[in-house]
């Protein structure tokens, strides 16, 4: 099972469809899902979706940072990668031009 954490991407259903096309079950959950619930789902991988926010924007969506201590592979897409970088001590530098997607 693959868990997709939805940071507001317009492509979440497409990501889920692509995962399912490989005969892999997946679920989409909001960023507020608890680590306890993630453990109960027992995913073999987590996808952090993209979204319209910037990681430094006030009110930007977050999920529990303890997901990085679960020993589960995590793929960050767009905003999801920004979240990973900032949470794990990296630095996200803004671009002069906004990107769509």
Secondary structure, 3 states (H helix, E strand, C coil): CEEEEECCCCCHHHHHHHHHCCCCCEEEEECCCCHHHHHHHCCCEEEECCCCCCCCCCCCCCCCHHHHHCCCEEEECCHHHHHHHHHCCCCCCCCCCCCCC
